[in-house]
Amino acid sequence: MIRFGVIGAGRIGKVHAATIAANPKAKLVYVADAFRASAEALAAQTGAEVADAEDVIKSSNVDAILIATPTPSHADLIEAAARAGKAILCEKPVSLSVERINACLDVVEKNKSTLMIGFNRRFDPNFASVEARLRRGDVGEIEIVTITSRDPTPPPADYVKSSGGLFRDMMIHDFDMARFLIGEEFVVVNALDRRSSTRRSAPRAMWTLPPCRCRRLPGALPLSLIHAGRLTATTSASKSMGPPACLRRGIFKQRASSFPMRTA
């Protein structure tokens, strides 16, 4: 039986809390949220208790911390949970700053903590089936991977204010899928976006990112979220509240096995 404390009682926190409560091998002990009313409502639904985030992390009745708070708080909560000796599952991204991510991962490694970032698509049966067929060689040698992602409606204003937006918080799923399906590390990434709206013209931009060097943590999924954080600052399209339709296309051929597994 794994005893959980969930920090964050918003949309995704509710999903995680319900999943934990329904699993016979897990127990949801505490729920914490900056808005106590939200925590109380979720605790009432799942049979958990309400507590402050700091108390949840320090509690001897908790084995694992699930972080479902807004993006700016992720790194601080990961570090606190790591120092408390807890296993950690955190929603992506760790941070919008590469430097902050590296500092956070240093704390995780120093405390020998188990950390997993919420890249759930690897566990989707459809994606898993595609990955298995690729490993068997059913389609031959992989040369080009095309990933298309679209959102039907603009995100809520509150989400935009407290996150990295679609490009930094969501595009990392595509990066992770590319790495998962190909089975290799990134060397160079190019990204092209197009926003469709009712306006006659839409902003367009292209970025070329520097070589990507990623590191893995023992017992954790690869953290491929880092370099997506450099995209939004260069375009107004990512900040638009109009209905976005993003197209990303990448070509990944060269292995990066000679690179150290640490972010540049």
C-alpha positions as CSV (number, residue, x, y, z in Angstrom):
1,M,0.0,0.0,0.0
2,I,1.5,3.3,-1.1
3,R,0.3,6.3,0.9
4,F,-0.1,9.5,-1.2
5,G,-0.3,13.2,-0.6
6,V,-1.7,15.2,-3.5
7,I,-0.7,18.9,-3.7
8,G,-3.0,20.8,-6.1
9,A,-6.8,20.3,-6.2
10,G,-7.5,21.8,-9.6
11,R,-8.5,20.0,-12.8
12,I,-5.6,17.6,-13.1
13,G,-5.3,17.2,-9.3
14,K,-8.9,15.9,-9.3
15,V,-8.0,13.4,-12.0
16,H,-5.0,12.1,-10.1
17,A,-6.8,12.0,-6.7
18,A,-9.6,10.0,-8.1
19,T,-7.2,7.5,-9.7
20,I,-5.3,7.1,-6.4
21,A,-8.5,6.7,-4.4
22,A,-9.8,4.0,-6.8
23,N,-6.6,1.9,-6.7
24,P,-6.6,-0.8,-4.1
25,K,-2.8,-0.7,-3.8
26,A,-2.8,3.0,-3.0
27,K,-4.3,5.3,-0.3
28,L,-4.9,9.0,-0.6
29,V,-4.1,10.4,2.8
30,Y,-3.9,14.2,2.3
31,V,-5.0,16.8,-0.2
32,A,-3.5,20.3,-0.2
33,D,-4.3,23.4,-2.2
34,A,-3.7,27.1,-1.9
35,F,-7.5,27.5,-2.0
36,R,-8.6,25.5,1.0
37,A,-12.2,25.2,-0.3
38,S,-10.9,23.3,-3.3
39,A,-8.9,21.0,-1.1
40,E,-11.9,20.4,1.2
41,A,-14.2,19.6,-1.7
42,L,-11.7,17.1,-3.2
43,A,-10.9,15.5,0.2
44,A,-14.6,15.0,0.8
45,Q,-14.9,13.2,-2.5
46,T,-12.0,10.9,-1.9
47,G,-12.0,10.3,1.8
48,A,-8.7,12.1,2.4
49,E,-7.8,14.8,4.9
50,V,-6.9,18.4,4.2
51,A,-3.5,19.8,5.2
52,D,-1.0,22.4,4.2
53,A,1.5,21.4,1.5
54,E,4.4,21.7,3.9
55,D,2.7,19.4,6.4
56,V,1.8,16.9,3.7
57,I,5.5,16.7,2.5
58,K,6.8,16.3,6.0
59,S,4.2,13.8,7.2
60,S,5.5,10.3,8.2
61,N,2.1,8.9,7.0
62,V,3.0,9.8,3.4
63,D,5.2,7.7,1.1
64,A,4.7,9.6,-2.2
65,I,3.9,13.1,-3.2
66,L,1.9,13.9,-6.3
67,I,2.4,17.5,-7.5
68,A,-0.5,19.0,-9.6
69,T,0.0,22.7,-8.8
70,P,0.7,25.5,-11.3
71,T,4.0,25.4,-13.1
72,P,5.9,28.0,-11.2
73,S,5.7,26.0,-8.0
74,H,6.8,22.6,-9.3
75,A,10.6,22.9,-8.8
76,D,10.3,24.1,-5.2
77,L,7.8,21.4,-4.3
78,I,10.0,18.7,-5.9
79,E,13.0,19.8,-3.9
80,A,11.1,19.9,-0.7
81,A,9.7,16.4,-1.3
82,A,13.1,15.1,-2.3
83,R,14.7,16.4,0.9
84,A,11.8,14.7,2.9
85,G,12.7,11.4,1.3
86,K,9.4,11.0,-0.6
87,A,8.9,9.5,-4.0
88,I,7.6,12.1,-6.4
89,L,5.3,12.3,-9.4
90,C,5.1,15.8,-10.8
91,E,3.1,17.3,-13.6
92,K,5.2,18.7,-16.4
93,P,7.1,20.9,-16.8
94,V,9.5,21.0,-13.9
95,S,10.1,24.7,-14.6
96,L,10.2,27.3,-17.4
97,S,13.9,27.9,-16.7
98,V,16.6,25.5,-17.8
99,E,18.8,26.7,-15.0
100,R,16.1,26.1,-12.4
101,I,15.4,22.6,-13.8
102,N,19.1,21.7,-13.5
103,A,19.3,23.0,-9.9
104,C,16.1,21.0,-9.0
105,L,17.5,17.8,-10.5
106,D,20.7,18.3,-8.6
107,V,18.7,18.2,-5.4
108,V,16.8,15.1,-6.5
109,E,20.0,13.3,-7.4
110,K,21.7,14.4,-4.1
111,N,18.9,12.9,-2.1
112,K,18.7,9.8,-4.3
113,S,14.9,10.4,-4.8
114,T,12.6,8.7,-7.2
115,L,11.1,11.3,-9.5
116,M,8.8,10.8,-12.5
117,I,7.3,13.5,-14.7
118,G,3.8,13.2,-16.0
119,F,4.4,12.0,-19.6
120,N,1.3,9.8,-19.6
121,R,1.2,9.1,-23.4
122,R,3.9,6.4,-23.1
123,F,1.3,4.4,-21.2
124,D,-1.5,4.9,-23.8
125,P,-2.1,1.5,-25.5
126,N,-2.1,3.0,-28.9
127,F,1.3,4.7,-28.5
128,A,2.7,1.7,-26.8
129,S,1.6,-0.5,-29.7
130,V,3.3,1.8,-32.2
131,E,6.5,1.8,-30.2
132,A,6.5,-2.0,-30.0
133,R,6.0,-2.3,-33.8
134,L,8.9,0.2,-34.4
135,R,11.2,-1.8,-32.1
136,R,10.3,-5.0,-34.1
137,G,11.3,-3.2,-37.3
138,D,7.8,-3.5,-38.9
139,V,8.4,-0.2,-40.8
140,G,12.1,-0.5,-41.3
141,E,14.6,2.2,-40.4
142,I,13.1,5.3,-39.0
143,E,14.1,8.5,-40.9
144,I,11.3,10.9,-40.4
145,V,8.7,11.3,-37.6
146,T,5.8,13.7,-38.1
147,I,3.7,14.7,-35.0
148,T,0.7,16.9,-35.4
149,S,-1.1,18.4,-32.3
150,R,-4.1,20.6,-32.3
151,D,-6.2,22.2,-29.6
152,P,-9.9,22.9,-30.5
153,T,-10.3,25.9,-28.2
154,P,-8.2,28.5,-26.5
155,P,-7.0,27.6,-23.0
156,P,-8.6,29.4,-20.0
157,A,-7.0,32.8,-19.1
158,D,-6.0,31.5,-15.7
159,Y,-4.0,28.7,-17.3
160,V,-2.2,31.1,-19.6
161,K,-1.2,33.3,-16.6
162,S,0.2,30.5,-14.5
163,S,1.8,28.3,-17.1
164,G,4.1,28.2,-20.1
165,G,1.2,28.0,-22.4
166,L,0.6,25.4,-25.2
167,F,4.1,25.6,-26.5
168,R,6.0,25.2,-23.3
169,D,3.6,23.1,-21.2
170,M,2.0,21.0,-23.9
171,M,4.5,20.7,-26.8
172,I,6.8,18.8,-24.5
173,H,4.4,15.8,-24.9
174,D,5.4,15.7,-28.6
175,F,9.1,15.9,-27.8
176,D,8.7,13.0,-25.4
177,M,6.7,11.0,-27.9
178,A,9.4,11.5,-30.5
179,R,12.1,10.3,-28.1
180,F,9.9,7.3,-27.0
181,L,9.1,6.2,-30.6
182,I,12.5,6.7,-32.0
183,G,14.5,5.4,-29.1
184,E,17.2,8.0,-29.5
185,E,18.2,11.4,-28.0
186,F,17.8,14.7,-29.8
187,V,20.7,16.4,-31.4
188,V,19.1,19.4,-33.2
189,V,15.5,20.4,-33.0
190,N,13.7,22.7,-35.5
191,A,10.1,23.8,-34.9
192,L,7.5,25.5,-37.1
193,D,4.2,26.8,-35.9
194,R,1.0,28.0,-37.5
195,R,-2.0,29.5,-35.8
196,S,-5.4,29.3,-37.4
197,S,-8.0,31.9,-36.5
198,T,-10.8,34.0,-37.9
199,R,-8.4,36.7,-38.7
200,R,-7.0,37.1,-42.2
201,S,-3.4,36.7,-41.1
202,A,-1.8,34.8,-38.3
203,P,1.7,35.1,-36.8
204,R,4.2,32.6,-37.9
205,A,7.7,31.9,-36.6
206,M,10.4,29.3,-36.9
207,W,13.0,28.5,-34.3
208,T,16.3,26.5,-34.4
209,L,17.3,25.2,-31.0
210,P,20.9,24.5,-29.9
211,P,22.0,20.9,-29.5
212,C,20.0,19.2,-26.8
213,R,21.7,17.2,-24.1
214,C,19.4,15.5,-21.7
215,R,20.1,13.4,-18.6
216,R,18.1,10.6,-17.1
217,L,17.4,9.9,-13.4
218,P,17.4,6.4,-12.0
219,G,13.8,5.1,-11.8
220,A,12.4,8.1,-13.7
221,L,11.1,8.7,-17.2
222,P,13.4,10.8,-19.4
223,L,12.9,14.5,-18.8
224,S,12.6,15.8,-22.3
225,L,10.7,18.9,-21.4
226,I,13.5,21.3,-21.1
227,H,14.1,22.9,-24.5
228,A,10.5,23.5,-25.3
229,G,10.8,26.3,-22.8
230,R,12.8,28.4,-25.3
231,L,10.1,28.7,-27.9
232,T,7.4,31.0,-26.6
233,A,9.6,34.0,-26.0
234,T,10.3,34.3,-29.7
235,T,6.7,34.5,-31.1
236,S,3.5,36.3,-30.4
237,A,1.5,33.4,-31.7
238,S,2.1,31.4,-28.5
239,K,0.6,34.2,-26.4
240,S,-2.5,34.6,-28.5
241,M,-5.9,33.9,-27.1
242,G,-7.3,33.0,-30.5
243,P,-8.0,29.3,-31.3
244,P,-4.6,27.7,-31.9
245,A,-3.8,24.9,-34.3
246,C,-0.2,24.0,-34.0
247,L,1.8,22.0,-36.4
248,R,5.2,20.6,-35.4
249,R,7.4,18.6,-37.7
250,G,10.8,17.2,-36.9
251,I,13.5,15.1,-38.5
252,F,15.7,13.1,-36.2
253,K,18.5,11.0,-37.6
254,Q,21.7,11.4,-35.7
255,R,22.3,9.6,-32.4
256,A,23.5,11.5,-29.4
257,S,25.0,8.7,-27.5
258,S,28.3,10.4,-27.3
259,F,26.8,13.3,-25.3
260,P,26.8,13.2,-21.5
261,M,23.2,12.7,-20.2
262,R,22.9,16.2,-18.8
263,T,21.2,19.3,-20.0
264,A,23.4,21.8,-21.7
